[in-house]
Structures are given as C-alpha cells and as structure tokens.
Amino acid sequence: MRQLPAAAILATLLAAPVAAAAQEAGDKGKGLDLALRVCANCHAVAEGETVSPVDAAPSFEDIADNPGMTGMALSAFLRTPHRTMPNLILTPDEISDVVAHILSLKDGG
C-alpha cells in the first residue's frame, strides 16, 4: 500500500475547514430575495425594518442581534419545524442564503 507524504496529509487537513466554510457561506442577496417571497408576510426581513407584520414574529435584525446568534444556530432552526411557523422546506443552499442575509443584518448591517 502506498503512503501519502506528510505534507499532502497536512494540506488536506488544513483545506477541509476552508472547504466546509465555503459550502456553508450563502449569498445574502439571494437570501433577501427568498425572505421577501416566503418570510415577509410575518417577519420584517430587510435592513432597517424593525416592525414585523405579525407582532409575535421577530424582525430579522432582532434575530441577528440576539446574543450568541450564529450561522449554525440559524441553520439548525431553519431545518426544524416550529408550531408558530409554517412548515417551510428549504434546500441547503436556500438555508445558507437566508442565514447569510440574516447575519448581514447583525448590529444594523
């Protein structure tokens, strides 16, 4: 059996987190477009919008500014059904895009 040189193994290990991060990085413009189509009936989704159409639905800025809010937490939330939200089925790319949009609103943009 042929062994890989240590440098090749190290390069692979160092590149893995970068590749994973690149897969998870979404397009915030696409996320805003999607949010305007499927989330804006209940949530304030755009930058500067602070009052949601539904009182119980937090604005995306409020969600972004929640202490400890991360992309991972948002991704998990969007993959989990909730009684107070419609059962949206989003693709992994759509989730990444919406997460990128929401996080772009952190602390007012």
A tleap script that builds the chain and sets N, CA, C and O, in Angstrom:
source leaprc.protein.ff14SB
mol = sequence {
  NMET ARG GLN LEU PRO ALA ALA ALA ILE LEU
  ALA THR LEU LEU ALA ALA PRO VAL ALA ALA
  ALA ALA GLN GLU ALA GLY ASP LYS GLY LYS
  GLY LEU ASP LEU ALA LEU ARG VAL CYS ALA
  ASN CYS HIE ALA VAL ALA GLU GLY GLU THR
  VAL SER PRO VAL ASP ALA ALA PRO SER PHE
  GLU ASP ILE ALA ASP ASN PRO GLY MET THR
  GLY MET ALA LEU SER ALA PHE LEU ARG THR
  PRO HIE ARG THR MET PRO ASN LEU ILE LEU
  THR PRO ASP GLU ILE SER ASP VAL VAL ALA
  HIE ILE LEU SER LEU LYS ASP GLY CGLY
}
set mol.1.N position { 0.843 -1.174 0.000 }
set mol.1.CA position { 0.000 0.000 0.000 }
set mol.1.C position { 0.885 1.233 0.000 }
set mol.1.O position { 1.878 1.301 0.724 }
set mol.2.N position { 0.515 2.204 -0.819 }
set mol.2.CA position { 1.303 3.430 -0.956 }
set mol.2.C position { 0.913 4.424 0.133 }
set mol.2.O position { -0.275 4.602 0.406 }
set mol.3.N position { 1.881 5.066 0.751 }
set mol.3.CA position { 1.617 6.025 1.804 }
set mol.3.C position { 1.686 7.446 1.252 }
set mol.3.O position { 2.519 7.758 0.401 }
set mol.4.N position { 0.800 8.294 1.751 }
set mol.4.CA position { 0.824 9.701 1.360 }
set mol.4.C position { 1.910 10.427 2.143 }
set mol.4.O position { 2.117 10.143 3.322 }
set mol.5.N position { 2.604 11.360 1.500 }
set mol.5.CA position { 3.579 12.151 2.236 }
set mol.5.C position { 2.878 12.995 3.303 }
set mol.5.O position { 1.724 13.392 3.138 }
set mol.6.N position { 3.575 13.254 4.370 }
set mol.6.CA position { 3.010 14.028 5.479 }
set mol.6.C position { 2.524 15.392 5.005 }
set mol.6.O position { 1.506 15.880 5.496 }
set mol.7.N position { 3.217 16.011 4.078 }
set mol.7.CA position { 2.804 17.327 3.577 }
set mol.7.C position { 1.439 17.258 2.894 }
set mol.7.O position { 0.634 18.180 3.032 }
set mol.8.N position { 1.171 16.182 2.161 }
set mol.8.CA position { -0.119 16.030 1.482 }
set mol.8.C position { -1.236 15.848 2.501 }
set mol.8.O position { -2.325 16.400 2.344 }
set mol.9.N position { -0.965 15.080 3.535 }
set mol.9.CA position { -1.966 14.874 4.586 }
set mol.9.C position { -2.243 16.192 5.299 }
set mol.9.O position { -3.400 16.535 5.543 }
set mol.10.N position { -1.192 16.930 5.633 }
set mol.10.CA position { -1.359 18.210 6.305 }
set mol.10.C position { -2.146 19.178 5.438 }
set mol.10.O position { -3.037 19.864 5.939 }
set mol.11.N position { -1.839 19.250 4.149 }
set mol.11.CA position { -2.550 20.154 3.241 }
set mol.11.C position { -4.033 19.795 3.177 }
set mol.11.O position { -4.883 20.684 3.143 }
set mol.12.N position { -4.346 18.512 3.160 }
set mol.12.CA position { -5.733 18.070 3.119 }
set mol.12.C position { -6.455 18.461 4.401 }
set mol.12.O position { -7.587 18.943 4.354 }
set mol.13.N position { -5.816 18.257 5.533 }
set mol.13.CA position { -6.440 18.605 6.810 }
set mol.13.C position { -6.648 20.105 6.949 }
set mol.13.O position { -7.662 20.532 7.502 }
set mol.14.N position { -5.724 20.904 6.465 }
set mol.14.CA position { -5.856 22.355 6.556 }
set mol.14.C position { -6.911 22.883 5.593 }
set mol.14.O position { -7.559 23.887 5.886 }
set mol.15.N position { -7.094 22.236 4.467 }
set mol.15.CA position { -8.068 22.694 3.470 }
set mol.15.C position { -9.491 22.312 3.838 }
set mol.15.O position { -10.428 22.983 3.403 }
set mol.16.N position { -9.687 21.273 4.613 }
set mol.16.CA position { -11.033 20.786 4.932 }
set mol.16.C position { -11.912 21.850 5.586 }
set mol.16.O position { -13.049 22.028 5.149 }
set mol.17.N position { -11.439 22.573 6.622 }
set mol.17.CA position { -12.312 23.590 7.211 }
set mol.17.C position { -12.648 24.708 6.234 }
set mol.17.O position { -13.752 25.251 6.274 }
set mol.18.N position { -11.723 25.054 5.368 }
set mol.18.CA position { -11.984 26.102 4.383 }
set mol.18.C position { -13.063 25.647 3.417 }
set mol.18.O position { -13.969 26.415 3.094 }
set mol.19.N position { -12.978 24.414 2.955 }
set mol.19.CA position { -13.987 23.876 2.046 }
set mol.19.C position { -15.347 23.816 2.722 }
set mol.19.O position { -16.360 24.153 2.109 }
set mol.20.N position { -15.378 23.395 3.967 }
set mol.20.CA position { -16.645 23.323 4.695 }
set mol.20.C position { -17.243 24.708 4.863 }
set mol.20.O position { -18.450 24.880 4.695 }
set mol.21.N position { -16.426 25.694 5.189 }
set mol.21.CA position { -16.915 27.060 5.349 }
set mol.21.C position { -17.426 27.598 4.022 }
set mol.21.O position { -18.440 28.295 3.988 }
set mol.22.N position { -16.744 27.287 2.936 }
set mol.22.CA position { -17.169 27.755 1.624 }
set mol.22.C position { -18.515 27.151 1.249 }
set mol.22.O position { -19.334 27.826 0.627 }
set mol.23.N position { -18.764 25.891 1.614 }
set mol.23.CA position { -20.042 25.253 1.325 }
set mol.23.C position { -21.168 25.913 2.097 }
set mol.23.O position { -22.285 26.018 1.590 }
set mol.24.N position { -20.897 26.354 3.297 }
set mol.24.CA position { -21.928 26.928 4.138 }
set mol.24.C position { -22.157 28.402 3.874 }
set mol.24.O position { -23.214 28.921 4.232 }
set mol.25.N position { -21.211 29.098 3.262 }
set mol.25.CA position { -21.365 30.517 3.002 }
set mol.25.C position { -22.448 30.705 1.954 }
set mol.25.O position { -22.370 30.148 0.859 }
set mol.26.N position { -23.457 31.489 2.296 }
set mol.26.CA position { -24.553 31.719 1.371 }
set mol.26.C position { -24.443 33.062 0.689 }
set mol.26.O position { -23.520 33.834 0.947 }
set mol.27.N position { -25.385 33.328 -0.174 }
set mol.27.CA position { -25.474 34.575 -0.917 }
set mol.27.C position { -26.546 35.430 -0.250 }
set mol.27.O position { -27.733 35.108 -0.320 }
set mol.28.N position { -26.132 36.513 0.393 }
set mol.28.CA position { -27.094 37.309 1.155 }
set mol.28.C position { -28.138 37.975 0.258 }
set mol.28.O position { -29.266 38.205 0.693 }
set mol.29.N position { -27.776 38.286 -0.982 }
set mol.29.CA position { -28.759 38.848 -1.910 }
set mol.29.C position { -29.853 37.859 -2.257 }
set mol.29.O position { -31.034 38.205 -2.284 }
set mol.30.N position { -29.450 36.625 -2.523 }
set mol.30.CA position { -30.437 35.569 -2.781 }
set mol.30.C position { -31.263 35.308 -1.530 }
set mol.30.O position { -32.459 35.028 -1.613 }
set mol.31.N position { -30.615 35.403 -0.363 }
set mol.31.CA position { -31.335 35.204 0.895 }
set mol.31.C position { -32.397 36.260 1.109 }
set mol.31.O position { -33.496 35.951 1.569 }
set mol.32.N position { -32.077 37.521 0.778 }
set mol.32.CA position { -33.066 38.591 0.903 }
set mol.32.C position { -34.211 38.352 -0.076 }
set mol.32.O position { -35.377 38.482 0.298 }
set mol.33.N position { -33.898 38.007 -1.318 }
set mol.33.CA position { -34.950 37.735 -2.306 }
set mol.33.C position { -35.891 36.636 -1.817 }
set mol.33.O position { -37.112 36.772 -1.901 }
set mol.34.N position { -35.316 35.547 -1.305 }
set mol.34.CA position { -36.135 34.442 -0.800 }
set mol.34.C position { -36.958 34.890 0.402 }
set mol.34.O position { -38.143 34.571 0.501 }
set mol.35.N position { -36.336 35.622 1.308 }
set mol.35.CA position { -37.038 36.084 2.504 }
set mol.35.C position { -38.204 37.005 2.139 }
set mol.35.O position { -39.262 36.948 2.765 }
set mol.36.N position { -38.008 37.850 1.129 }
set mol.36.CA position { -39.095 38.722 0.699 }
set mol.36.C position { -40.264 37.917 0.141 }
set mol.36.O position { -41.420 38.317 0.285 }
set mol.37.N position { -39.969 36.790 -0.491 }
set mol.37.CA position { -41.021 35.947 -1.065 }
set mol.37.C position { -41.724 35.079 -0.029 }
set mol.37.O position { -42.944 34.926 -0.081 }
set mol.38.N position { -40.964 34.502 0.924 }
set mol.38.CA position { -41.577 33.492 1.797 }
set mol.38.C position { -41.631 33.865 3.284 }
set mol.38.O position { -42.335 33.210 4.052 }
set mol.39.N position { -40.910 34.888 3.696 }
set mol.39.CA position { -40.870 35.215 5.126 }
set mol.39.C position { -41.521 36.559 5.463 }
set mol.39.O position { -41.929 36.788 6.602 }
set mol.40.N position { -41.616 37.444 4.468 }
set mol.40.CA position { -42.036 38.820 4.732 }
set mol.40.C position { -43.508 38.960 5.111 }
set mol.40.O position { -43.915 40.018 5.591 }
set mol.41.N position { -44.311 37.923 4.908 }
set mol.41.CA position { -45.706 38.010 5.355 }
set mol.41.C position { -45.795 38.094 6.871 }
set mol.41.O position { -46.756 38.641 7.412 }
set mol.42.N position { -44.791 37.551 7.555 }
set mol.42.CA position { -44.800 37.546 9.022 }
set mol.42.C position { -43.666 38.386 9.615 }
set mol.42.O position { -43.860 39.063 10.624 }
set mol.43.N position { -42.485 38.347 8.995 }
set mol.43.CA position { -41.280 38.992 9.546 }
set mol.43.C position { -40.887 40.240 8.784 }
set mol.43.O position { -41.091 40.328 7.573 }
set mol.44.N position { -40.321 41.208 9.494 }
set mol.44.CA position { -39.616 42.317 8.854 }
set mol.44.C position { -38.271 41.740 8.437 }
set mol.44.O position { -37.486 41.328 9.291 }
set mol.45.N position { -37.992 41.703 7.136 }
set mol.45.CA position { -36.821 40.970 6.663 }
set mol.45.C position { -35.693 41.856 6.142 }
set mol.45.O position { -34.552 41.402 6.061 }
set mol.46.N position { -35.980 43.094 5.792 }
set mol.46.CA position { -34.968 43.952 5.175 }
set mol.46.C position { -34.254 44.810 6.215 }
set mol.46.O position { -34.759 45.043 7.313 }
set mol.47.N position { -33.075 45.266 5.838 }
set mol.47.CA position { -32.305 46.145 6.711 }
set mol.47.C position { -33.123 47.393 7.022 }
set mol.47.O position { -33.724 47.991 6.130 }
set mol.48.N position { -33.139 47.775 8.281 }
set mol.48.CA position { -33.864 48.963 8.718 }
set mol.48.C position { -35.313 48.707 9.081 }
set mol.48.O position { -35.956 49.562 9.690 }
set mol.49.N position { -35.840 47.543 8.718 }
set mol.49.CA position { -37.208 47.190 9.099 }
set mol.49.C position { -37.174 46.594 10.498 }
set mol.49.O position { -36.494 45.598 10.743 }
set mol.50.N position { -37.904 47.206 11.403 }
set mol.50.CA position { -37.863 46.722 12.780 }
set mol.50.C position { -39.210 46.208 13.280 }
set mol.50.O position { -39.274 45.534 14.308 }
set mol.51.N position { -40.291 46.525 12.553 }
set mol.51.CA position { -41.621 46.105 12.976 }
set mol.51.C position { -42.140 45.078 11.983 }
set mol.51.O position { -42.324 45.374 10.802 }
set mol.52.N position { -42.373 43.873 12.475 }
set mol.52.CA position { -42.862 42.783 11.632 }
set mol.52.C position { -44.372 42.900 11.436 }
set mol.52.O position { -45.069 43.433 12.300 }
set mol.53.N position { -44.881 42.407 10.310 }
set mol.53.CA position { -46.324 42.403 10.080 }
set mol.53.C position { -47.098 41.610 11.138 }
set mol.53.O position { -48.244 41.939 11.445 }
set mol.54.N position { -46.482 40.581 11.686 }
set mol.54.CA position { -47.094 39.788 12.757 }
set mol.54.C position { -46.339 40.121 14.047 }
set mol.54.O position { -45.127 39.925 14.138 }
set mol.55.N position { -47.069 40.624 15.034 }
set mol.55.CA position { -46.428 41.077 16.277 }
set mol.55.C position { -45.525 40.037 16.919 }
set mol.55.O position { -44.466 40.381 17.445 }
set mol.56.N position { -45.923 38.779 16.886 }
set mol.56.CA position { -45.149 37.732 17.551 }
set mol.56.C position { -43.911 37.308 16.760 }
set mol.56.O position { -43.078 36.566 17.281 }
set mol.57.N position { -43.777 37.764 15.515 }
set mol.57.CA position { -42.648 37.362 14.665 }
set mol.57.C position { -41.531 38.400 14.776 }
set mol.57.O position { -41.732 39.558 14.411 }
set mol.58.N position { -40.378 38.008 15.267 }
set mol.58.CA position { -39.283 38.979 15.405 }
set mol.58.C position { -38.764 39.426 14.035 }
set mol.58.O position { -38.832 38.687 13.053 }
set mol.59.N position { -38.252 40.636 14.000 }
set mol.59.CA position { -37.623 41.101 12.762 }
set mol.59.C position { -36.326 40.322 12.559 }
set mol.59.O position { -35.738 39.808 13.510 }
set mol.60.N position { -35.896 40.246 11.311 }
set mol.60.CA position { -34.633 39.556 11.041 }
set mol.60.C position { -33.469 40.282 11.718 }
set mol.60.O position { -32.495 39.643 12.115 }
set mol.61.N position { -33.557 41.620 11.856 }
set mol.61.CA position { -32.494 42.348 12.573 }
set mol.61.C position { -32.461 41.923 14.037 }
set mol.61.O position { -31.385 41.725 14.601 }
set mol.62.N position { -33.645 41.780 14.660 }
set mol.62.CA position { -33.679 41.330 16.059 }
set mol.62.C position { -33.104 39.925 16.195 }
set mol.62.O position { -32.385 39.631 17.150 }
set mol.63.N position { -33.421 39.061 15.239 }
set mol.63.CA position { -32.875 37.704 15.271 }
set mol.63.C position { -31.356 37.759 15.162 }
set mol.63.O position { -30.650 37.083 15.910 }
set mol.64.N position { -30.855 38.566 14.229 }
set mol.64.CA position { -29.403 38.677 14.019 }
set mol.64.C position { -28.695 39.222 15.246 }
set mol.64.O position { -27.579 38.809 15.564 }
set mol.65.N position { -29.349 40.155 15.938 }
set mol.65.CA position { -28.715 40.797 17.100 }
set mol.65.C position { -28.888 40.022 18.395 }
set mol.65.O position { -28.412 40.454 19.445 }
set mol.66.N position { -29.565 38.881 18.332 }
set mol.66.CA position { -29.724 38.036 19.509 }
set mol.66.C position { -28.337 37.578 19.969 }
set mol.66.O position { -27.588 37.020 19.167 }
set mol.67.N position { -27.974 37.796 21.235 }
set mol.67.CA position { -26.639 37.391 21.696 }
set mol.67.C position { -26.361 35.915 21.425 }
set mol.67.O position { -27.183 35.045 21.715 }
set mol.68.N position { -25.207 35.660 20.873 }
set mol.68.CA position { -24.806 34.291 20.600 }
set mol.68.C position { -25.362 33.725 19.308 }
set mol.68.O position { -25.145 32.550 19.011 }
set mol.69.N position { -26.077 34.533 18.530 }
set mol.69.CA position { -26.649 34.017 17.282 }
set mol.69.C position { -25.525 33.703 16.300 }
set mol.69.O position { -24.649 34.529 16.047 }
set mol.70.N position { -25.573 32.501 15.758 }
set mol.70.CA position { -24.556 32.051 14.810 }
set mol.70.C position { -25.225 31.476 13.574 }
set mol.70.O position { -26.426 31.204 13.567 }
set mol.71.N position { -24.442 31.298 12.548 }
set mol.71.CA position { -24.944 30.653 11.346 }
set mol.71.C position { -25.405 29.242 11.620 }
set mol.71.O position { -26.409 28.793 11.068 }
set mol.72.N position { -24.683 28.544 12.465 }
set mol.72.CA position { -25.045 27.171 12.800 }
set mol.72.C position { -26.392 27.129 13.527 }
set mol.72.O position { -27.228 26.270 13.246 }
set mol.73.N position { -26.598 28.061 14.461 }
set mol.73.CA position { -27.859 28.097 15.197 }
set mol.73.C position { -29.024 28.407 14.261 }
set mol.73.O position { -30.084 27.787 14.355 }
set mol.74.N position { -28.826 29.366 13.361 }
set mol.74.CA position { -29.883 29.702 12.408 }
set mol.74.C position { -30.176 28.539 11.465 }
set mol.74.O position { -31.336 28.241 11.179 }
set mol.75.N position { -29.133 27.893 10.991 }
set mol.75.CA position { -29.309 26.745 10.096 }
set mol.75.C position { -30.105 25.645 10.777 }
set mol.75.O position { -31.011 25.064 10.180 }
set mol.76.N position { -29.768 25.363 12.020 }
set mol.76.CA position { -30.491 24.327 12.765 }
set mol.76.C position { -31.952 24.735 12.954 }
set mol.76.O position { -32.856 23.912 12.805 }
set mol.77.N position { -32.176 25.994 13.277 }
set mol.77.CA position { -33.541 26.481 13.481 }
set mol.77.C position { -34.361 26.335 12.200 }
set mol.77.O position { -35.514 25.907 12.243 }
set mol.78.N position { -33.769 26.689 11.070 }
set mol.78.CA position { -34.500 26.647 9.801 }
set mol.78.C position { -34.749 25.224 9.300 }
set mol.78.O position { -35.570 25.009 8.409 }
set mol.79.N position { -34.046 24.270 9.870 }
set mol.79.CA position { -34.246 22.860 9.498 }
set mol.79.C position { -35.227 22.147 10.424 }
set mol.79.O position { -35.564 20.985 10.200 }
set mol.80.N position { -35.684 22.845 11.464 }
set mol.80.CA position { -36.522 22.243 12.491 }
set mol.80.C position { -37.932 22.824 12.434 }
set mol.80.O position { -38.078 24.046 12.446 }
set mol.81.N position { -38.973 21.997 12.371 }
set mol.81.CA position { -40.345 22.525 12.370 }
set mol.81.C position { -40.668 23.215 13.705 }
set mol.81.O position { -40.208 22.793 14.766 }
set mol.82.N position { -41.460 24.274 13.625 }
set mol.82.CA position { -41.890 25.004 14.819 }
set mol.82.C position { -43.392 25.244 14.729 }
set mol.82.O position { -43.921 25.525 13.654 }
set mol.83.N position { -44.061 25.133 15.846 }
set mol.83.CA position { -45.518 25.304 15.878 }
set mol.83.C position { -45.947 26.676 15.395 }
set mol.83.O position { -47.008 26.801 14.782 }
set mol.84.N position { -45.162 27.706 15.651 }
set mol.84.CA position { -45.578 29.067 15.331 }
set mol.84.C position { -45.174 29.511 13.926 }
set mol.84.O position { -45.441 30.647 13.535 }
set mol.85.N position { -44.532 28.623 13.165 }
set mol.85.CA position { -44.110 28.976 11.809 }
set mol.85.C position { -44.678 27.972 10.810 }
set mol.85.O position { -44.915 26.811 11.143 }
set mol.86.N position { -44.894 28.444 9.571 }
set mol.86.CA position { -45.288 27.474 8.541 }
set mol.86.C position { -44.177 26.444 8.351 }
set mol.86.O position { -43.007 26.725 8.612 }
set mol.87.N position { -44.546 25.268 7.903 }
set mol.87.CA position { -43.554 24.218 7.690 }
set mol.87.C position { -42.865 24.441 6.344 }
set mol.87.O position { -43.212 23.812 5.344 }
set mol.88.N position { -41.892 25.338 6.336 }
set mol.88.CA position { -41.136 25.634 5.122 }
set mol.88.C position { -40.089 24.554 4.900 }
set mol.88.O position { -39.378 24.156 5.822 }
set mol.89.N position { -40.011 24.102 3.690 }
set mol.89.CA position { -38.969 23.140 3.345 }
set mol.89.C position { -38.003 23.851 2.407 }
set mol.89.O position { -38.307 24.090 1.238 }
set mol.90.N position { -36.843 24.180 2.940 }
set mol.90.CA position { -35.833 24.906 2.177 }
set mol.90.C position { -34.686 23.974 1.821 }
set mol.90.O position { -34.355 23.060 2.577 }
set mol.91.N position { -34.091 24.210 0.678 }
set mol.91.CA position { -32.913 23.441 0.292 }
set mol.91.C position { -31.737 23.900 1.142 }
set mol.91.O position { -31.797 24.977 1.735 }
set mol.92.N position { -30.678 23.117 1.214 }
set mol.92.CA position { -29.491 23.564 1.948 }
set mol.92.C position { -28.949 24.900 1.426 }
set mol.92.O position { -28.515 25.740 2.215 }
set mol.93.N position { -28.969 25.103 0.113 }
set mol.93.CA position { -28.499 26.380 -0.435 }
set mol.93.C position { -29.401 27.527 -0.020 }
set mol.93.O position { -28.912 28.612 0.295 }
set mol.94.N position { -30.715 27.309 -0.015 }
set mol.94.CA position { -31.643 28.358 0.411 }
set mol.94.C position { -31.433 28.698 1.877 }
set mol.94.O position { -31.473 29.868 2.256 }
set mol.95.N position { -31.214 27.694 2.696 }
set mol.95.CA position { -30.945 27.945 4.119 }
set mol.95.C position { -29.673 28.764 4.266 }
set mol.95.O position { -29.645 29.730 5.028 }
set mol.96.N position { -28.630 28.396 3.552 }
set mol.96.CA position { -27.367 29.143 3.616 }
set mol.96.C position { -27.566 30.586 3.181 }
set mol.96.O position { -26.995 31.502 3.774 }
set mol.97.N position { -28.373 30.791 2.147 }
set mol.97.CA position { -28.617 32.146 1.659 }
set mol.97.C position { -29.392 32.983 2.678 }
set mol.97.O position { -29.041 34.136 2.927 }
set mol.98.N position { -30.439 32.409 3.265 }
set mol.98.CA position { -31.220 33.143 4.267 }
set mol.98.C position { -30.360 33.435 5.492 }
set mol.98.O position { -30.425 34.531 6.049 }
set mol.99.N position { -29.566 32.471 5.910 }
set mol.99.CA position { -28.660 32.682 7.049 }
set mol.99.C position { -27.676 33.806 6.735 }
set mol.99.O position { -27.433 34.660 7.587 }
set mol.100.N position { -27.107 33.823 5.536 }
set mol.100.CA position { -26.173 34.894 5.149 }
set mol.100.C position { -26.872 36.240 5.201 }
set mol.100.O position { -26.287 37.221 5.661 }
set mol.101.N position { -28.109 36.302 4.738 }
set mol.101.CA position { -28.850 37.571 4.794 }
set mol.101.C position { -29.078 37.999 6.231 }
set mol.101.O position { -28.799 39.143 6.591 }
set mol.102.N position { -29.586 37.088 7.058 }
set mol.102.CA position { -29.864 37.450 8.446 }
set mol.102.C position { -28.607 37.918 9.151 }
set mol.102.O position { -28.626 38.942 9.834 }
set mol.103.N position { -27.509 37.181 8.996 }
set mol.103.CA position { -26.276 37.579 9.679 }
set mol.103.C position { -25.718 38.894 9.149 }
set mol.103.O position { -24.989 39.586 9.859 }
set mol.104.N position { -26.054 39.250 7.897 }
set mol.104.CA position { -25.589 40.537 7.359 }
set mol.104.C position { -26.280 41.707 8.063 }
set mol.104.O position { -25.822 42.846 7.966 }
set mol.105.N position { -27.368 41.435 8.762 }
set mol.105.CA position { -28.124 42.471 9.472 }
set mol.105.C position { -27.632 42.664 10.902 }
set mol.105.O position { -28.125 43.542 11.610 }
set mol.106.N position { -26.679 41.867 11.330 }
set mol.106.CA position { -26.176 41.925 12.712 }
set mol.106.C position { -25.708 43.330 13.029 }
set mol.106.O position { -24.918 43.916 12.290 }
set mol.107.N position { -26.209 43.872 14.151 }
set mol.107.CA position { -25.848 45.219 14.590 }
set mol.107.C position { -26.090 46.269 13.518 }
set mol.107.O position { -25.280 47.175 13.326 }
set mol.108.N position { -27.230 46.135 12.813 }
set mol.108.CA position { -27.607 47.127 11.821 }
set mol.108.C position { -26.850 47.041 10.519 }
set mol.108.O position { -26.829 48.007 9.756 }
set mol.109.N position { -26.222 45.902 10.242 }
set mol.109.CA position { -25.555 45.716 8.958 }
set mol.109.C position { -24.101 45.819 9.125 }
set mol.109.O position { -23.357 45.691 8.152 }
savepdb mol mol.pdb
quit
